Amino acid sequence: MTATDARARTVLAGAHVVRPGGVDEGGRVTVEGSRIATATADNRDGVAGHATEIHDLTGHWIVPGFVDIHVHGGGGASFSAGTAEEALTAIDTHRRHGTTTMLASTVTGTLDDLARQAGALSELVEQGDLAGLHFEGPFISPGRCGAHDPDLLRAPEPDAVRRLLDAARGTARMMTVAPELPGGIEAVRLLAERGAIAAIGHTDATYETTRAAIEAGARAATHLFNAMPPLGHRAPGPVAALLEDERITVELVNDGTHLHPSVLRLALRAAGPDRVAFITDAMGAAGMGDGSYPLGPLRVEVRDGVARLPDGTIAGSTLTLDHALRRAVTVDGRPVDHAVRALSTTPARLLGIADRTGSIEEGKDADLVVLDADFTVVGVMRRGEWLVKP
Protein backbone atom coordinates (compact mmCIF):
# COMPACT_ATOMS: atom_id res chain seq x y z
CA MET A 1 0.00 0.00 0.00
CA THR A 2 1.28 3.47 -0.83
CA ALA A 3 -0.05 6.92 -0.14
CA THR A 4 -0.17 7.57 -3.88
CA ASP A 5 -2.74 4.81 -4.50
CA ALA A 6 -5.87 6.54 -3.23
CA ARG A 7 -7.95 3.36 -3.67
CA ALA A 8 -5.65 1.03 -1.73
CA ARG A 9 -7.21 0.23 1.61
CA THR A 10 -6.40 -1.53 4.83
CA VAL A 11 -9.35 -2.60 6.93
CA LEU A 12 -9.03 -3.35 10.63
CA ALA A 13 -12.20 -5.11 11.70
CA GLY A 14 -13.83 -6.55 14.80
CA ALA A 15 -11.75 -4.82 17.49
CA HIS A 16 -12.59 -2.62 20.44
CA VAL A 17 -11.92 0.75 18.80
CA VAL A 18 -11.21 3.63 21.19
CA ARG A 19 -12.60 6.79 19.65
CA PRO A 20 -13.55 10.20 21.06
CA GLY A 21 -16.50 9.67 23.34
CA GLY A 22 -15.91 6.02 24.16
CA VAL A 23 -15.26 2.55 22.79
CA ASP A 24 -16.84 0.95 19.72
CA GLU A 25 -17.20 -2.75 20.43
CA GLY A 26 -16.47 -4.77 17.31
CA GLY A 27 -15.70 -1.62 15.35
CA ARG A 28 -13.95 -1.06 12.06
CA VAL A 29 -11.23 1.31 10.93
CA THR A 30 -10.48 1.76 7.24
CA VAL A 31 -7.20 3.32 6.12
CA GLU A 32 -6.63 4.80 2.69
CA GLY A 33 -3.10 5.88 1.93
CA SER A 34 -1.78 7.70 4.99
CA ARG A 35 -5.18 8.70 6.37
CA ILE A 36 -8.09 7.23 8.29
CA ALA A 37 -10.91 6.98 5.75
CA THR A 38 -13.62 5.72 8.10
CA ALA A 39 -13.93 4.73 11.74
CA THR A 40 -17.29 3.25 12.66
CA ALA A 41 -19.02 0.82 14.98
CA ASP A 42 -20.40 -0.91 11.87
CA ASN A 43 -18.39 -4.06 11.09
CA ARG A 44 -20.42 -5.38 8.16
CA ASP A 45 -18.64 -7.27 5.42
CA GLY A 46 -18.09 -5.81 2.01
CA VAL A 47 -15.20 -3.45 1.35
CA ALA A 48 -14.87 -1.56 -1.89
CA GLY A 49 -11.58 -0.45 -3.33
CA HIS A 50 -8.37 -1.76 -4.82
CA ALA A 51 -5.78 -4.04 -3.15
CA THR A 52 -7.69 -4.23 0.11
CA GLU A 53 -5.87 -5.75 3.10
CA ILE A 54 -8.24 -6.99 5.79
CA HIS A 55 -7.26 -7.84 9.36
CA ASP A 56 -9.73 -9.60 11.64
CA LEU A 57 -8.84 -8.18 15.04
CA THR A 58 -11.62 -9.67 17.11
CA GLY A 59 -10.68 -9.52 20.79
CA HIS A 60 -8.06 -6.82 20.19
CA TRP A 61 -7.97 -3.10 20.85
CA ILE A 62 -7.28 -0.34 18.36
CA VAL A 63 -6.11 2.92 19.91
CA PRO A 64 -4.55 6.05 18.45
CA GLY A 65 -0.77 6.21 18.22
CA PHE A 66 0.82 7.49 21.41
CA VAL A 67 2.21 11.03 21.67
CA ASP A 68 5.22 11.43 23.98
CA ILE A 69 6.10 15.04 24.77
CA HIS A 70 9.03 14.17 27.07
CA VAL A 71 11.54 11.52 26.00
CA HIS A 72 15.35 11.64 26.03
CA GLY A 73 16.22 8.43 24.21
CA GLY A 74 15.84 4.69 23.90
CA GLY A 75 17.37 1.60 22.37
CA GLY A 76 20.74 2.51 23.85
CA ALA A 77 20.71 5.89 22.08
CA SER A 78 20.20 9.46 23.29
CA PHE A 79 18.83 12.59 21.64
CA SER A 80 21.50 14.52 23.52
CA ALA A 81 24.17 12.90 21.34
CA GLY A 82 22.98 15.31 18.67
CA THR A 83 23.41 12.86 15.80
CA ALA A 84 20.81 11.60 13.35
CA GLU A 85 21.98 8.01 13.85
CA GLU A 86 21.34 7.97 17.60
CA ALA A 87 18.13 9.97 17.29
CA LEU A 88 16.70 7.56 14.71
CA THR A 89 17.57 4.60 16.93
CA ALA A 90 15.67 6.16 19.82
CA ILE A 91 12.75 7.07 17.57
CA ASP A 92 12.51 3.54 16.15
CA THR A 93 12.61 2.00 19.63
CA HIS A 94 9.66 4.01 20.87
CA ARG A 95 7.70 3.65 17.63
CA ARG A 96 7.78 -0.12 18.03
CA HIS A 97 6.16 0.37 21.42
CA GLY A 98 3.36 2.46 19.92
CA THR A 99 4.69 6.03 20.13
CA THR A 100 4.08 7.42 16.65
CA THR A 101 4.67 11.08 17.60
CA MET A 102 7.33 12.43 19.95
CA LEU A 103 9.36 15.41 20.99
CA ALA A 104 13.11 14.99 21.40
CA SER A 105 14.03 16.12 24.90
CA THR A 106 17.53 17.37 25.58
CA VAL A 107 19.43 17.40 28.88
CA THR A 108 21.26 20.33 30.46
CA GLY A 109 24.52 21.17 28.70
CA THR A 110 26.46 24.22 27.67
CA LEU A 111 24.66 26.63 25.39
CA ASP A 112 27.10 25.76 22.62
CA ASP A 113 26.39 22.04 22.95
CA LEU A 114 22.62 22.51 23.20
CA ALA A 115 22.64 24.76 20.13
CA ARG A 116 24.57 22.10 18.22
CA GLN A 117 22.12 19.40 19.27
CA ALA A 118 19.18 21.60 18.31
CA GLY A 119 20.61 22.21 14.86
CA ALA A 120 21.01 18.49 14.20
CA LEU A 121 17.66 17.44 15.67
CA SER A 122 15.76 20.21 13.87
CA GLU A 123 16.57 18.47 10.58
CA LEU A 124 14.69 15.39 11.80
CA VAL A 125 11.73 17.60 12.71
CA GLU A 126 11.78 19.15 9.27
CA GLN A 127 11.74 15.74 7.59
CA GLY A 128 8.86 14.53 9.79
CA ASP A 129 10.60 12.07 12.11
CA LEU A 130 10.07 14.24 15.21
CA ALA A 131 7.26 16.59 16.22
CA GLY A 132 9.67 19.10 17.75
CA LEU A 133 12.26 19.69 20.43
CA HIS A 134 11.95 20.04 24.19
CA PHE A 135 14.74 21.79 26.07
CA GLU A 136 14.78 20.41 29.61
CA GLY A 137 17.46 22.58 31.16
CA PRO A 138 19.66 24.52 31.62
CA PHE A 139 17.14 27.05 33.01
CA ILE A 140 16.21 25.03 36.09
CA SER A 141 16.73 25.25 39.85
CA PRO A 142 20.06 24.02 41.29
CA GLY A 143 18.12 22.74 44.28
CA ARG A 144 15.84 20.61 42.08
CA CYS A 145 18.22 19.64 39.30
CA GLY A 146 17.62 15.89 39.48
CA ALA A 147 19.77 14.16 36.83
CA HIS A 148 21.07 17.43 35.38
CA ASP A 149 24.65 18.60 35.89
CA PRO A 150 24.38 21.42 38.48
CA ASP A 151 27.57 23.05 37.19
CA LEU A 152 25.90 23.74 33.83
CA LEU A 153 22.71 25.33 35.12
CA ARG A 154 22.06 29.01 34.51
CA ALA A 155 19.40 31.68 34.80
CA PRO A 156 17.11 32.12 31.78
CA GLU A 157 18.48 35.39 30.44
CA PRO A 158 16.55 36.48 27.34
CA ASP A 159 19.61 36.24 25.08
CA ALA A 160 20.28 32.66 26.21
CA VAL A 161 16.66 31.62 25.66
CA ARG A 162 16.62 33.25 22.23
CA ARG A 163 19.85 31.55 21.27
CA LEU A 164 18.40 28.09 21.83
CA LEU A 165 15.14 28.96 20.09
CA ASP A 166 17.04 30.34 17.11
CA ALA A 167 19.30 27.28 16.96
CA ALA A 168 16.20 25.09 16.73
CA ARG A 169 15.01 27.01 13.64
CA GLY A 170 11.38 27.10 14.70
CA THR A 171 11.23 23.47 15.84
CA ALA A 172 11.40 24.12 19.61
CA ARG A 173 7.98 23.18 20.93
CA MET A 174 8.68 23.20 24.66
CA MET A 175 11.16 24.49 27.22
CA THR A 176 11.23 23.69 30.93
CA VAL A 177 11.82 26.74 33.11
CA ALA A 178 12.06 27.31 36.86
CA PRO A 179 10.12 30.60 37.06
CA GLU A 180 11.67 31.69 40.39
CA LEU A 181 15.09 32.12 38.75
CA PRO A 182 16.17 35.63 37.73
CA GLY A 183 14.42 36.36 34.46
CA GLY A 184 12.14 33.31 34.81
CA ILE A 185 8.82 35.09 34.32
CA GLU A 186 10.25 37.08 31.40
CA ALA A 187 11.46 33.80 29.85
CA VAL A 188 7.95 32.38 30.08
CA ARG A 189 6.58 35.44 28.27
CA LEU A 190 9.27 35.16 25.60
CA LEU A 191 8.51 31.50 24.98
CA ALA A 192 4.80 32.21 24.66
CA GLU A 193 5.52 35.02 22.21
CA ARG A 194 7.70 32.68 20.14
CA GLY A 195 5.04 29.96 20.03
CA ALA A 196 6.84 27.50 22.30
CA ILE A 197 5.26 25.86 25.35
CA ALA A 198 6.68 27.12 28.63
CA ALA A 199 6.68 24.19 31.06
CA ILE A 200 7.19 24.74 34.78
CA GLY A 201 9.53 22.16 36.27
CA HIS A 202 12.71 21.40 38.21
CA THR A 203 11.61 24.29 40.36
CA ASP A 204 11.50 25.63 43.91
CA ALA A 205 8.81 28.16 42.99
CA THR A 206 6.21 29.19 45.52
CA TYR A 207 2.51 28.94 44.83
CA GLU A 208 2.43 32.68 44.08
CA THR A 209 5.37 32.58 41.66
CA THR A 210 3.87 29.60 39.88
CA ARG A 211 0.60 31.49 39.49
CA ALA A 212 2.51 34.46 38.06
CA ALA A 213 4.21 32.16 35.54
CA ILE A 214 0.87 30.75 34.46
CA GLU A 215 -0.49 34.25 33.96
CA ALA A 216 2.63 35.02 31.91
CA GLY A 217 1.83 32.13 29.56
CA ALA A 218 3.11 28.84 31.04
CA ARG A 219 0.93 25.97 29.85
CA ALA A 220 2.51 22.73 31.11
CA ALA A 221 4.08 21.10 34.15
CA THR A 222 7.22 19.01 33.64
CA HIS A 223 6.74 15.61 35.35
CA LEU A 224 4.45 16.93 38.08
CA PHE A 225 5.55 16.20 41.68
CA ASN A 226 9.05 15.15 40.62
CA ALA A 227 11.82 17.75 41.02
CA MET A 228 9.60 20.25 42.83
CA PRO A 229 8.52 20.90 46.44
CA PRO A 230 5.87 18.53 47.79
CA LEU A 231 2.34 19.72 48.30
CA GLY A 232 2.06 21.45 51.66
CA HIS A 233 -1.06 22.50 53.52
CA ARG A 234 0.29 25.97 54.38
CA ALA A 235 2.85 26.33 51.61
CA PRO A 236 1.11 24.62 48.68
CA GLY A 237 3.97 25.35 46.29
CA PRO A 238 3.81 24.70 42.55
CA VAL A 239 1.82 21.45 42.71
CA ALA A 240 -1.41 23.07 43.87
CA ALA A 241 -1.11 25.96 41.42
CA LEU A 242 -0.49 23.61 38.50
CA LEU A 243 -3.24 21.15 39.37
CA GLU A 244 -5.92 23.76 39.96
CA ASP A 245 -5.45 25.80 36.77
CA GLU A 246 -7.46 24.61 33.76
CA ARG A 247 -4.87 26.06 31.39
CA ILE A 248 -2.14 23.68 32.53
CA THR A 249 -1.43 20.23 31.12
CA VAL A 250 0.45 18.14 33.68
CA GLU A 251 2.96 15.46 32.75
CA LEU A 252 2.90 12.25 34.80
CA VAL A 253 5.40 9.38 34.68
CA ASN A 254 3.31 6.27 35.31
CA ASP A 255 6.01 3.65 35.82
CA GLY A 256 5.35 2.71 39.44
CA THR A 257 8.62 4.35 40.52
CA HIS A 258 8.23 8.08 39.98
CA LEU A 259 4.82 8.33 41.67
CA HIS A 260 3.01 6.42 44.39
CA PRO A 261 -0.29 5.08 43.01
CA SER A 262 -2.28 7.26 45.42
CA VAL A 263 -0.51 10.38 44.14
CA LEU A 264 -1.26 9.37 40.56
CA ARG A 265 -4.93 8.94 41.46
CA LEU A 266 -4.93 12.33 43.17
CA ALA A 267 -3.54 14.05 40.08
CA LEU A 268 -5.95 12.26 37.75
CA ARG A 269 -8.92 13.25 39.88
CA ALA A 270 -7.76 16.85 40.19
CA ALA A 271 -6.80 17.41 36.56
CA GLY A 272 -8.69 14.71 34.66
CA PRO A 273 -7.63 12.93 31.45
CA ASP A 274 -8.09 16.09 29.39
CA ARG A 275 -5.28 17.80 31.32
CA VAL A 276 -2.98 14.85 32.01
CA ALA A 277 -0.28 13.75 29.59
CA PHE A 278 1.42 10.46 30.38
CA ILE A 279 5.10 10.70 29.44
CA THR A 280 8.07 8.35 29.57
CA ASP A 281 10.92 10.75 30.47
CA ALA A 282 12.84 7.80 29.02
CA MET A 283 16.59 7.77 28.67
CA GLY A 284 18.73 5.53 26.49
CA ALA A 285 18.02 2.39 28.50
CA ALA A 286 14.37 2.28 27.37
CA GLY A 287 13.90 -0.93 25.44
CA MET A 288 17.22 -2.26 26.76
CA GLY A 289 18.45 -4.16 29.82
CA ASP A 290 20.21 -3.17 33.01
CA GLY A 291 23.61 -1.53 32.71
CA SER A 292 25.41 1.82 32.47
CA TYR A 293 24.11 4.50 30.11
CA PRO A 294 24.82 8.18 29.38
CA LEU A 295 22.29 10.90 30.15
CA GLY A 296 23.73 14.09 28.77
CA PRO A 297 27.16 14.50 30.44
CA LEU A 298 26.25 12.14 33.33
CA ARG A 299 26.36 8.37 33.67
CA VAL A 300 23.30 6.48 34.85
CA GLU A 301 23.10 2.98 36.29
CA VAL A 302 20.01 0.92 35.51
CA ARG A 303 19.17 -1.88 37.92
CA ASP A 304 15.93 -3.84 37.87
CA GLY A 305 14.70 -1.41 35.21
CA VAL A 306 15.14 1.72 37.38
CA ALA A 307 17.62 4.40 36.27
CA ARG A 308 19.55 6.22 39.00
CA LEU A 309 22.62 8.38 39.49
CA PRO A 310 25.33 7.01 41.81
CA ASP A 311 23.81 8.98 44.71
CA GLY A 312 20.45 7.25 44.19
CA THR A 313 18.68 10.12 42.40
CA ILE A 314 16.13 8.89 39.86
CA ALA A 315 17.50 9.68 36.40
CA GLY A 316 14.67 9.58 33.90
CA SER A 317 13.10 6.20 33.24
CA THR A 318 13.25 3.09 31.10
CA LEU A 319 9.52 3.38 30.41
CA THR A 320 7.74 3.03 27.08
CA LEU A 321 4.20 4.33 26.69
CA ASP A 322 2.65 0.92 26.04
CA HIS A 323 3.71 -0.06 29.55
CA ALA A 324 2.25 3.19 30.90
CA LEU A 325 -1.06 2.31 29.24
CA ARG A 326 -1.06 -1.24 30.55
CA ARG A 327 -0.29 -0.07 34.07
CA ALA A 328 -2.97 2.65 33.94
CA VAL A 329 -5.62 0.08 33.03
CA THR A 330 -4.55 -3.08 34.85
CA VAL A 331 -2.96 -1.60 38.01
CA ASP A 332 -4.51 1.84 38.42
CA GLY A 333 -7.97 0.78 37.26
CA ARG A 334 -8.39 3.59 34.72
CA PRO A 335 -10.93 3.20 31.90
CA VAL A 336 -9.15 2.46 28.64
CA ASP A 337 -10.54 5.53 26.90
CA HIS A 338 -9.36 7.77 29.77
CA ALA A 339 -5.86 6.29 29.58
CA VAL A 340 -5.81 6.78 25.81
CA ARG A 341 -6.70 10.45 26.17
CA ALA A 342 -3.72 10.90 28.50
CA LEU A 343 -1.42 9.01 26.12
CA SER A 344 -2.56 10.49 22.82
CA THR A 345 -5.35 13.06 22.67
CA THR A 346 -4.26 15.45 25.42
CA PRO A 347 -0.57 15.69 24.47
CA ALA A 348 -1.52 16.11 20.80
CA ARG A 349 -3.79 18.99 21.72
CA LEU A 350 -1.05 20.60 23.82
CA LEU A 351 1.31 20.45 20.83
CA GLY A 352 -1.32 21.96 18.55
CA ILE A 353 -1.47 18.90 16.27
CA ALA A 354 -4.81 17.42 17.37
CA ASP A 355 -6.21 18.17 13.92
CA ARG A 356 -3.80 15.56 12.51
CA THR A 357 -3.26 12.92 15.18
CA GLY A 358 -4.08 11.84 18.73
CA SER A 359 -7.49 10.32 18.09
CA ILE A 360 -9.15 7.90 15.68
CA GLU A 361 -11.24 10.11 13.43
CA GLU A 362 -11.87 10.33 9.72
CA GLY A 363 -9.29 12.38 7.84
CA LYS A 364 -6.59 12.22 10.49
CA ASP A 365 -3.23 10.53 10.04
CA ALA A 366 -3.47 6.75 10.26
CA ASP A 367 -1.43 6.56 13.47
CA LEU A 368 -2.78 3.43 15.12
CA VAL A 369 -1.76 0.89 17.73
CA VAL A 370 -3.19 -2.63 17.94
CA LEU A 371 -3.18 -4.25 21.38
CA ASP A 372 -4.10 -7.77 22.39
CA ALA A 373 -6.46 -8.58 25.25
CA ASP A 374 -3.58 -8.15 27.74
CA PHE A 375 -2.77 -4.67 26.32
CA THR A 376 0.45 -5.83 24.70
CA VAL A 377 1.38 -4.13 21.43
CA VAL A 378 0.95 -6.44 18.45
CA GLY A 379 0.67 -3.85 15.68
CA VAL A 380 1.82 -0.27 15.04
CA MET A 381 0.84 1.82 12.03
CA ARG A 382 2.26 5.28 11.37
CA ARG A 383 0.75 7.40 8.62
CA GLY A 384 -0.69 4.32 6.98
CA GLU A 385 2.49 2.24 7.00
CA TRP A 386 2.93 -0.78 9.24
CA LEU A 387 5.93 -0.55 11.56
CA VAL A 388 4.80 -3.65 13.43
CA LYS A 389 2.32 -5.72 11.44
CA PRO A 390 -0.32 -7.67 13.37
N, C-alpha and C positions, 0 to 999 in steps of 0.2 A: 504494500500500500504506500502510495506517495501523496504528498499534499497537492501535487499537480493534477491527479486524477480525481476530479470532483465527485465522480460516481462511486469510487471505491469506498466500501463501508466495512466497518468492524462492528459487530453487534454483540453486546454483553447482556445475556439474558438470564432471568430467574433468580437474581441475587437480591439481597437486602440493599437497596440503594439509598444512601443518605443524601438527601437533598434539603434545600432550605425549607424549614417548616416541619421536618420530620423524616420518617423512613418509609420508603415504598417497599412493601414486602413482595418479593417476586417481581421486581421491576426490570426495566430494560433501558440500556443506554446505547445509543447508536452514534458512532463516530464516523465522520466524513473528513478525509484529509487530516488536518491538524485540529479540527474543531468538534465540539459536541453538537451533533445534528438534532437529536431528540433525547429526552430523558423523561420517561413516563412510567406509570404504574401498570401500564397495559403490556402484557408479555405474550400477546397473540403471535402465532406463527405467520410467516409470510413477510419477506424482506425484499424490497425492490432494490435494484442497483447492480452495479458491475463488480465482480471479484469480491463478493461478500465473504467475510470471515466471521463465523458465528461461534461464540463460546457459551456453553451452558454452565452457568455459575450458580446453580441451585445450592443453597446452603452457605454461600459465600457472602461477603460484604463488598460493596463498591463505595469508596469514599473519595473525596477530592484529594489531589496531591497535596502533601504537607508543605507548609511555608515556614521556614526557619529563619527568624530575623536575628539570631545570635548564635553563630557557629564559627569556631576558630580553625577547625581542621578535621581530619579523619583519614583512616586507611594508612596511618603512619606519616601523613603529610600535613603541613601547616600552611594556612594562608599567609602567615607572617614571614614565610620564606621569600615571598614576593616573586615567585617564578610561576609561569604557566603550568609547568609540569606538576609541581606539587599541588597547585590549586585544583587542577583537573582531577588529580587522584582523590583529593578530599571531596570534590563535587560528586564524582562517580560513586564513592563509598556511600554518601548520604542518599543519592538518588536511588540506589538499590535497596534502601530501607524506606523508600516512599517519599522522600523530600524532593519535590520537583522544582521548588523555587527556594532560593536562599540568598541571604546577604553573606558576604565574607567579612568576618570580624577580625580586626587586627588586635595586637597586644601592645602595651606601652613600649615605646622605643624613642630614639632621638627623632627630632623633626625631620632630619635628613633621611633617616631610614624609613620612617613612615611615609614620607613623600615618595620615596622610591617604590615602596610597596604599592602605594595608591596608583602610581603611574602604570605599573605592571598589571594590577588587578582590574583597573578601569578598562583595559582592552578586552578582558573576559566579559565585563558588563556590556560593552558595546557590541560584542558578537553574540550576546544572548545566553551565555553560560551562567551568569550571576545576575541577580536582581539589583545589586548595588553593594556599596561598602558601608561598614559600620566601624567607626573608630572608637574602640573602648580604651580610653587612655590616650594621651598622658594627662588629661585635665581632670584628675581625680584626687581624692583626699589621701594624703600620706598615712593617715590613721585608719583608712579603710581600703588599703591598696590590694588586699588579697594576693593573687598570684601575679602581681605587676611589680616590676623593679622599682623600689621607692626612690632610688637615685636618679631615675629618669622622669619623675613626675614634675609637673610645672603648672603654674596658673594659666588659665585660658585667656591670655592676652589676645586682643582682636587680630593682630598681625599673625600670630601663631595659628589661630583658628582658620583665618583666611588662607594661609599657606597650605594647610592640609586640604581644605575644600578645593582650592585651585588645582592642587596636584591630582585630585580625583577627577578633574575635568567633568564635573556635573554628575558624577556617579555616586557621590557620598549621599546615602539615604538616612544615616543616623550617626549621632555622636553622643557618647556618654559624657556627662559633665557633672561635677560636684558644684552645685550653685553657690555654696558658701565660700568658695575660693575667691580671691580678688579677681574681679572681672567676670565672675560666674553668671550673674544675671544678664550682663551685657552679651556674653557669649550665647546664651539661650536666645536672646532677641536676634542676634546675627544669624544663628542657624535657622530660625523661623523665617527670616527675611530671604535666606538663600534656598529655601525649600527643603531643608534637611530636618529630620526629626531630632529634637533635643530630648535626650533620655536622661533622667535623673538617676544616678547610681554611684557606687563606691564613694559614699558621701557621709558626712557628719552633720548635714544640714538640720536645723531645727524645723519644727512644724511651720513656723512663720516664714522662714526662708524658702522652704519648699513651696508654700502657697505663692510666694512672690515669683518663683521660677515658673510655676504653672501659668500665672497671669502674664508672664513675659513670653509664653509660647511653648513651654515644655509639654510634650504629649505622650511620653512613655516613661516607664520605670524599669531600669536595668535589673534583672533578676531580683525582684522584690524580696525583701527580708535579708538577703545575703549582701554582705559588705555595706551595711547601714545600721544605725542604732536600732535596737529592738523597740517594739511598741511599749510605751510607758503610759501609765494612767494619769500622770501629771505633766510629763514631758513626752507627748505623743510622737514627736519626731517626724521623719519623712513618711513612715509607713501609713499613718492615719491620713495624712494629707493626700497621698497618692491613691489610697483605696477609696476615699470618699468622693473624689472629683470625677465626674462623668466624662471629662475630656481625656483622662489618662488611661492608656492601655498598659497593663502590668504584665511583665514577663515572669513566668514561673518555671523552675526546673523540677520536673516531676520524675525524679530518679530514685526516690526513697532515701537519698543521702542529704541533699541540699535542704529539704524541708520535712519537718515532721508531718505525718498525715493530717493531724488536727489543724495545723497551720495552713496547709493546702486547702482544707475544707473551709476554713475561715475566709481565706482570700476569695475562693470561688463563690461563697455566699455573698460576700461584700461587693465584689466587682461583677460577678456573673460571667458566663461564657462569651458575651459580646465585648467584654473589656479585658479578658485574660488571653494571653498568647503563651502557649507552651513552647519553650525553647529547649535546645540541647546544651548550649554553652560548651559544646564539645571541642576537645582538643585532639591532637593527632592520634591518640590511642583509640578513638571511636572506631569500632569495627575491627579492632586488633585485640591482642592479649595483654597480659601484665608485662611490665618492663619499664624502661627509662625512655622518656620522650622529651623533646624540646617544647617549650611554650614561650614564644618570643625569645628573650635572652636567658631565660631560666630553664632549669631541668626539673622534670616532674617524674615522680615514681608512681606507677600504677600497680596496686595490689588488690586482688579480689575485685577488680573492676572500678576501684575508686582512685582518682588522681589526687595526689597531694604533694606539696613541697616538703623538703626535709624536716621543716619544723611542724609538720602536720596540717598546715593550711590547705583547705580544699582548693584545687587548681583546675577549675573547669570541670568537665565531666567526660565520660566515655559513652554518653547516652546517644541513641538515635531516636527519632521521633516515633517510629513504630512501637518501640518499647514504652515511650511515654503514653501513647494511646492505649496500649494493652494494660498498663498499670492503672490508668485513669478509669478504665471500665471494670477490670477484674479485681483490683485492690481497693480503689477509692469509691467504687460503686456509682460512677458517673454515667448518665445516659450516653449512648454512643453518639447521638447527634450533638450533644453538648460538648463532648470531647473533640469532635470533629471541628466544631466552630472555633475552639481554642487552638487547634492545630493548623487550621487552614483559613477559615473565613475571616476571623478577627485579625490575624497578622496581615493577610492580603489587603484588608481594608485600611489598616494602619499605613501600609506602604503605598496606598493609592492605586493598587492594581486589581481591585475587586471586580472591575468590569471585565477582566480577562481571565482570572483564575481564583481559586479559593472556594469554589462551590460548583456543584454539578448542575449546570443550567445551559439551555440551548444557546449556541453561539460562542460560548467561552472556550478557551483552550482545552483540549482533551488531555488534561492532567488528572490521572486517575490512579487509584491504588486498589488492588484486589486483595482482600484478606480472607483467610479461611475461618472456620467457626471458632477457632482459638485466637483469632486476631493476629495471626502470623501472616506476614506479607508473602503472597504467592504470585503477584503480578504488579508491575509498575508501568504505566504509560505516561509519556511526556510529549505533549503536543502531537498526539496521534501516533507516536512511534513507541513500540514496546521496548523497554529497557530490561524488564524481567517479564517473560511471557508465561501466562498461566497455562 
